[in-house]
Amino acid sequence: MRPLMGYKVGVALNHGEALVERVIESVQARPGRLVLDYNKWAGPWVEGEPAPVTGVDVFPSGRPVPASLRRWLAYDGSLLRRHGWLDDDDRLTPRPLAQIAREEFGELGGMYDVAALAERFAECFLLPGGSDSRRVLATGTPDAEGEYAVFALDVDDLPCIELMYPGFDVYLADTAEVLGVERGPGYSSLAADRVYGPRMREHARHVFGGGYSEDIAQW
């Protein structure tokens, strides 16, 4: 299903909880299929029977958990649990960006341990995606849909952090291949999309002062 044309027209089906419902319908058809066809490390969408997680309403920072994330957890928590989102008591366990980068990239990840990023990326969560790159959701100022942005970390050639998705909802739908958007080159190509571009630009203003990325080597 392709997104409806125009941001306001497409709100009902192409954003937030409603978009995650479309993902769940797709996953329910083949729950054991791999999250990433090109890389088995992420595992299946659902391990065994779905294991719902409820009552997760706020992040440790006090920021509200978006409806899209609550809906996905209410369906199953195994995917996010495998990626370090939850402890044994189903409490959210964020990490600062620098910690995730170092744990994922080793010595190269230390380049993300800079004061210029520390405050903006203090509460982050790893998501499956990429091979040499990584996907990270970072809480902060939510967009008009109440969603927090997802960023790509890339240490190939020139290490950088770049806005990739306007929220968990769009990340999930694109990864599950139900978004129906043809992406252009570059991590932040959704900024040119008629439906998701306004949300991308909103996050760009909040995080990068209007741009879509920052090169880590500049500090």
Disulfide bonds with the S-S distance in Angstrom:
none
